[in-house]
Amino acid sequence: MQRHGVAVSILIICILCSSTIQSSSHSSGGAIDVLQIHQVINTLTAYQAEQFTVSLTIYNVYGFKDVLDVSIKVKIPEEVEFLSSSEPDLDLEIKDNSEEFDYNFGKLRIDESIRFSVIYNVTSAETKSVTLEAVNASFRLENGITGWVLSNTESIGLRGKQLITTTESLLPIPKGEINEIDFGSFKIPIIPILSIIGYLLPLVFFGVSIIVLRRIRYL
């Protein structure tokens, strides 16, 4: 009987420990499928001083009740700087050379989603690949359980300084018809000149032909 009582006690202790572990894992956010979060970058490469956008979407997939205190924690790579976001309140809190930022969206209703975007400026002149780390999204349920989920990571290729050519631009070719000839102090319309030349050419040819014929005659 004593052995049986000890076995029952051990079984009860194991059950209690198991429930405690499960409760602990739920509070850490790893076991409950509550949120889905995904980030997308709008370009694969960028030069120094160019901007790019990172978009973040958070879905409530809990399916039972609203999710409370939805917050994100974003780490800013040292090769870029924060310019602006889709949340004006956040922009006021961000300081120069910030390494990360947090933002609380509040309640996320059933089947609702949050769309959030950030614009970064490339400050590095290096040529390398930079990884945007996973965004941490934390939450709280109405029963007091808290948790967190991580998004995917994204990468962007930095291309260093952009080379700018300094070749002189050629003057544009004038368009349209040329209606006059510029002689400095005065201009003559081109159409009358062409008409005069057209009339004079036959006379010139006729005079030259007479001179040639006379010389042939005297030979």
LUMZAPA-918016 format. One line per field, with one value per residue (C-alpha): chain; residue in one letter; x, y, z. Coordinates in nm, 4 decimals. Each point is the difference from the previous one (the first is absolute). Example, Ala and Ser with C-alpha at 12.3 -4.5 7.8 and 13.67 -1.06 7.14 Angstrom:
// residues 2
c = A	A
r = A	S
u = 1.2300	0.1370
v = -0.4500	0.3440
w = 0.7800	-0.0660
END
This chain:
// residues 219
c = A	A	A	A	A	A	A	A	A	A	A	A	A	A	A	A	A	A	A	A	A	A	A	A	A	A	A	A	A	A	A	A	A	A	A	A	A	A	A	A	A	A	A	A	A	A	A	A	A	A	A	A	A	A	A	A	A	A	A	A	A	A	A	A	A	A	A	A	A	A	A	A	A	A	A	A	A	A	A	A	A	A	A	A	A	A	A	A	A	A	A	A	A	A	A	A	A	A	A	A	A	A	A	A	A	A	A	A	A	A	A	A	A	A	A	A	A	A	A	A	A	A	A	A	A	A	A	A	A	A	A	A	A	A	A	A	A	A	A	A	A	A	A	A	A	A	A	A	A	A	A	A	A	A	A	A	A	A	A	A	A	A	A	A	A	A	A	A	A	A	A	A	A	A	A	A	A	A	A	A	A	A	A	A	A	A	A	A	A	A	A	A	A	A	A	A	A	A	A	A	A	A	A	A	A	A	A	A	A	A	A	A	A	A	A	A	A	A	A
r = M	Q	R	H	G	V	A	V	S	I	L	I	I	C	I	L	C	S	S	T	I	Q	S	S	S	H	S	S	G	G	A	I	D	V	L	Q	I	H	Q	V	I	N	T	L	T	A	Y	Q	A	E	Q	F	T	V	S	L	T	I	Y	N	V	Y	G	F	K	D	V	L	D	V	S	I	K	V	K	I	P	E	E	V	E	F	L	S	S	S	E	P	D	L	D	L	E	I	K	D	N	S	E	E	F	D	Y	N	F	G	K	L	R	I	D	E	S	I	R	F	S	V	I	Y	N	V	T	S	A	E	T	K	S	V	T	L	E	A	V	N	A	S	F	R	L	E	N	G	I	T	G	W	V	L	S	N	T	E	S	I	G	L	R	G	K	Q	L	I	T	T	T	E	S	L	L	P	I	P	K	G	E	I	N	E	I	D	F	G	S	F	K	I	P	I	I	P	I	L	S	I	I	G	Y	L	L	P	L	V	F	F	G	V	S	I	I	V	L	R	R	I	R	Y	L
u = 0.0000	0.2848	0.1596	-0.3346	-0.0406	0.3499	-0.0678	-0.3229	0.1820	0.2736	-0.2642	-0.1769	0.3274	0.0834	-0.3404	0.0414	0.3494	-0.1224	-0.2824	0.2432	0.2397	-0.2845	-0.1210	0.3527	0.0425	-0.3318	0.1062	0.3222	-0.2015	0.1513	-0.2893	-0.3072	-0.0757	-0.1335	0.1841	0.1690	0.2521	0.1822	0.2386	0.0800	0.2686	-0.0777	0.3443	0.2868	0.2840	0.0642	0.2803	0.1168	-0.2508	-0.2805	-0.3198	-0.1927	-0.3223	-0.0652	-0.3649	-0.1302	-0.3343	-0.1389	-0.3031	-0.2275	-0.0398	-0.1189	-0.3565	-0.1733	0.0468	0.1806	0.3727	0.1133	0.3152	0.1445	0.3489	0.3027	0.3723	0.2117	0.3793	0.1517	0.3150	0.2991	0.0439	-0.3312	-0.1914	-0.3699	-0.1762	-0.3735	-0.2790	-0.3719	-0.0601	0.0568	0.0091	0.2967	0.1909	-0.0024	0.1592	0.2809	0.3327	0.3060	0.2260	-0.2689	0.0859	-0.3571	-0.3527	-0.3205	-0.3578	-0.3305	-0.2941	-0.2436	-0.2916	-0.0115	-0.3525	-0.0995	0.1073	0.1481	0.3479	0.2475	0.2055	0.3053	0.2884	0.3358	0.2218	0.3748	0.2913	0.3257	0.2924	0.2730	0.2416	0.0968	-0.0895	-0.1541	-0.3228	-0.1945	-0.2591	-0.3073	-0.0578	-0.3325	-0.2570	-0.1250	-0.3765	-0.1318	-0.3627	-0.2331	-0.3238	-0.3076	0.0711	0.3361	0.2213	0.2787	0.2198	0.2061	0.0717	0.2831	-0.0230	0.2206	0.3352	0.0745	0.3261	0.1103	0.3199	0.1877	0.1795	0.2161	0.0321	-0.1756	0.2323	-0.1177	0.1393	0.0883	0.0026	-0.1130	-0.3362	-0.0211	-0.2072	-0.3423	-0.0572	-0.2338	-0.3400	-0.2329	0.0722	0.2752	-0.1749	0.2866	0.3779	0.1792	0.2763	0.0661	-0.1337	-0.2882	-0.2010	-0.1318	-0.2975	0.1147	-0.2947	0.0676	0.3705	-0.0819	-0.2382	0.2634	0.2610	-0.2501	-0.0465	0.3700	0.1386	-0.1437	0.1337	0.3449	0.0062	-0.1182	0.2731	0.2700	-0.1151	0.0172	0.3567	0.1060	-0.1584	0.1744	0.3370	-0.0617	-0.0947	0.3226	0.2172
v = 0.0000	0.2333	-0.0606	0.0593	0.3307	0.1081	-0.0859	0.2034	0.2933	-0.0115	-0.0113	0.3042	0.1904	-0.0831	0.1218	0.3261	0.0534	-0.0660	0.2517	0.2538	-0.0472	0.0372	0.3151	0.1381	-0.0747	0.1703	0.3106	0.0154	0.0068	-0.2973	-0.2453	0.2106	0.0776	0.3510	0.2313	-0.0351	0.2660	0.0472	0.2700	0.0847	0.2294	0.1882	-0.0332	-0.2455	0.2543	0.3656	0.2548	0.2330	0.2847	-0.1985	-0.0820	-0.3245	-0.1100	-0.2940	-0.1021	-0.2032	-0.1812	-0.1477	-0.2323	-0.1050	-0.3740	-0.0811	-0.0345	0.0246	0.3437	0.3255	0.0117	0.2772	0.2095	-0.0937	0.1508	-0.0284	0.0312	0.0794	0.0088	0.2551	-0.1152	0.2250	0.0492	0.1867	0.2744	0.0379	0.2663	-0.0417	-0.2509	-0.0401	0.0911	0.3750	-0.0524	-0.2324	0.2481	0.2514	-0.2508	-0.1188	0.1713	0.0234	-0.3065	-0.2133	-0.3689	-0.1252	0.1185	-0.1286	0.0782	-0.1073	-0.0405	-0.0889	-0.2338	-0.2215	-0.1274	-0.3440	-0.0539	0.3501	0.0887	0.2823	0.1419	0.1987	0.1403	0.1653	0.2015	-0.0322	0.1925	-0.1793	0.1678	-0.2575	0.0315	-0.3676	-0.2690	-0.2901	-0.1785	0.1225	-0.2119	0.1576	-0.2044	-0.1596	0.2353	-0.1031	0.0413	-0.0461	-0.0287	-0.0644	-0.1995	0.0826	-0.2936	0.1562	-0.2233	0.1903	-0.1055	0.1031	-0.1041	0.0752	0.1048	-0.1147	0.1676	0.2023	0.0929	0.2916	0.0343	0.3262	0.1212	0.2737	0.3465	0.0686	0.1255	0.3228	0.1005	0.3664	0.0098	0.3282	-0.0129	0.0850	0.2913	-0.1076	-0.0256	0.2823	-0.1223	0.1414	0.1859	0.2601	0.3106	0.2519	0.0359	0.2064	0.2310	0.1661	0.3507	-0.1072	-0.3094	-0.1039	-0.2316	-0.3236	-0.0476	0.3159	-0.0900	-0.3434	0.1538	0.2471	-0.2755	-0.2066	0.2813	0.0908	-0.3514	-0.0417	0.3459	-0.0866	-0.3298	0.1750	0.2663	-0.2596	-0.2047	0.3077	0.0764	-0.3625	-0.0092	0.3246	-0.1329	-0.3242	0.2042	0.1992	-0.3103
w = 0.0000	0.0845	-0.3403	-0.1675	0.1844	-0.0964	-0.3646	0.0034	0.1589	-0.2649	-0.2735	0.1424	0.0265	-0.3632	-0.1158	0.1912	-0.1399	-0.3527	0.0322	0.1440	-0.2917	-0.2495	0.1727	-0.0047	-0.3708	-0.0732	0.1863	-0.2019	-0.3212	-0.1788	0.0169	-0.0888	-0.3622	0.0535	-0.2427	-0.3343	-0.1011	-0.3289	-0.1259	-0.3639	-0.1416	-0.3211	-0.1620	-0.0203	-0.0266	0.0832	-0.0300	0.2746	0.0589	-0.1629	0.1881	0.0262	0.1706	0.2297	0.0366	0.2954	0.0238	0.3235	-0.0111	0.2850	-0.0569	0.3517	-0.1256	0.3394	0.1517	-0.0500	0.0655	0.2342	0.0307	-0.3377	-0.0033	-0.2270	0.0659	-0.3050	-0.0176	-0.2392	-0.1868	0.0595	-0.3763	-0.0324	0.1764	0.0791	-0.2078	0.0569	0.0539	-0.0580	0.3660	0.0616	0.3785	-0.0400	-0.2163	0.2842	0.2369	-0.2253	0.0625	-0.2221	0.0037	0.1656	0.0030	0.0527	0.0637	0.1588	-0.0909	0.1552	-0.2367	0.2766	-0.0683	-0.3078	-0.0639	-0.1296	-0.3632	-0.0058	-0.1278	0.0556	-0.2865	0.0966	-0.2067	0.0671	-0.2366	0.0527	-0.1511	-0.0847	0.1777	-0.0646	-0.2923	0.0271	-0.2494	0.1881	0.0948	0.3036	0.1807	0.1540	0.3133	0.0884	0.1499	0.3456	0.0458	0.3555	0.1130	0.2922	0.0110	0.2067	0.2332	0.0891	-0.2116	-0.1733	-0.2889	-0.3000	-0.3585	-0.2402	-0.3629	-0.2852	-0.0715	-0.3138	-0.1732	-0.2170	-0.2024	0.0519	-0.3150	0.1520	-0.1504	-0.3260	-0.2761	-0.1617	-0.3408	-0.0580	-0.3838	-0.1522	-0.1649	-0.3712	-0.1174	-0.1199	-0.3735	-0.1076	-0.1014	-0.2636	-0.3225	-0.0432	-0.1311	-0.0125	-0.0265	0.2650	-0.1381	0.3363	-0.0429	-0.2203	-0.0859	-0.3391	-0.0396	-0.1555	-0.2380	-0.2127	-0.0251	-0.1370	-0.2509	-0.1212	-0.0320	-0.1948	-0.2500	-0.0301	-0.0563	-0.3533	-0.0986	0.1360	-0.1895	-0.3185	0.0252	0.0642	-0.2994	-0.2310	0.1120	-0.0558	-0.3468	-0.1063	0.1048	-0.1890	-0.3062	-0.0058	0.0408
END
